[in-house]
Amino acid sequence: MRRIRAAVVYQKGGPFQIEDLRLEAPRTDEVLVRIVATGMCHTDMVARDQLYDVPLPVVLGHEGSGIVEQIGDGVRKVAVGNHVVLTYMWCGHCKPCLRGDLTYCEHFYALNFGGVREDGSTSTCLANDTRRPIHDHFFGQSSFGTFALVHERNVIKVPETAPLELLGPLGCGIQTGAGAVINTLKVSPGSSFVAFGGGAVGLSAVMAAHAAGATTIISVDVVPSRLALAMELGATHTINSRETDPVEAVHKIINGGADFTLESSGRPAVLRQAIDALAIRGTCGIVGAPALGTEASFDVNGVMTTGKRIIGIVEGDSKPDLFIPVLVELYQQGKFPFDRLVKFYSLDQINQAAEDSEKGITIKPIIRLQS
C-alpha cells in the first residue's frame, strides 16, 4: 500500500482534516494518479454538509488533474507518465450508458456519491490504523489527496502542452456550464442566453455562449465583482438581482424574453425567474444542486401555452473523452479563458478555500497537491 496525504471529512459540516492515509495498488482496470491539483466544487461542500447522503468519514475532491503513476494490467486507455484529467464515474453497462447517455447512468448516484467502488469496496485506510477504512471513490476519484486510485473509464488524457494544474475543473464544474450551453441547449449564433448564477458554472456558460456566437448574453448574480468579470468574459449585459427584478430586466433587454436560460444557483426561486425570463418556445436548463427532495414551482399555463421547455442537465451532458479535449483546445486558442476564474491554495489551506468559495470571494479554488 502507498502512503498518501489527504483531506478527510469526519462529520456533517465538519472541517477538512489533513491525514496520513494508505492507498491500495491499482486493480486490473484501475489507474493510480499522482494528483497535481484539484478544483473545489460546490458539490464538495454539498457532500461535506450531507445535503447528499455521502458516507463518512470520506475523502472528497472530484476535479483532479495529475500524472499517471501506475496502471493495472488490463488498462489500455492511458500509460504511465500521461497527463490526465479526472471526471465523473459511470458504469458502462446499463441501458443509458450503452446508448451513450453517460451522465444519466442508472448507477450514477451510487458510483459518484456512494463512497465505494462498484463492488462496495474501498481502497483507503488510516496510515496508523489499517483496520479503519476511509470512504473514497467520490466521483470515482477522491482527489483531495496526493494520489488517487481511479477506474480507467473516468481518466481523460490531455496534451502535455496544456497547464496541468489548471485543468482539473474541466472534469466537473467547467464542463457542466460549458456543456449545458454547447451540448444540451445548443445555443446558436445570434441567439440570446441568460446565466442565472455567476459562479464557476454560470461564468463557464457565459464563455461558452460567447464562443457559440450568441449575440445577447446576460449574467445574473448578486456579487458585483462577478458581474464585472462576466462582462470581460463575453456577457453583453449584467443584472444584479439584489437591486433589480431580473425577469423584468431580461424582458426589457430582450423584447419577448430569452431563447435560453441556465439556472446554476440551486435556489427554487431563481429557477422560477429563469423560467419566467424565457421567450415563447424558449428553453431553461437546470444544473444547480440543492438538497435532495427540494421542490420548485412554476406557472403551468405560462409554460404550456408558450411551449417553454425545462431540462435537467447533469455534467453538461458531456462525453468527457470527447468534450474535455475540446475545452482544452478552446482554452489554448484563447477562446475559453477559464483561468480567469481560479485561485490556487495549498492542501493545508483547503478549509480557507472552502470558506472563500462559499463567501463568493473565490470563484473556482484549485488545491495544489504537489509543491
Salt bridges, closest charged atoms under 4 A:
ASP20 OD2 - ARG3 NH2 3.68
GLU24 OE1 - ARG117 NH2 3.13
ASP29 OD2 - HIS151 NE2 3.12
GLU30 OE2 - ARG117 NE 2.65
GLU30 OE2 - HIS137 NE2 3.99
ASP44 OD1 - HIS62 ND1 2.96
ASP49 OD1 - ARG48 NE 2.80
GLU63 OE1 - LYS364 NZ 2.94
GLU69 OE1 - ARG34 NE 3.81
ASP101 OD2 - ARG99 NE 2.70
GLU118 OE2 - HIS93 NE2 2.82
ASP119 OD2 - ARG27 NH1 2.80
ASP129 OD1 - ARG131 NE 3.40
ASP136 OD1 - HIS137 ND1 2.71
GLU165 OE1 - ARG368 NE 2.92
GLU232 OE1 - ARG340 NH2 2.28
ASP276 OD2 - ARG272 NE 2.86
ASP321 OD1 - LYS77 NZ 2.94
ASP348 OD1 - ARG5 NH2 3.24
GLU355 OE2 - LYS359 NZ 2.73
GLU358 OE2 - ARG48 NH2 2.67
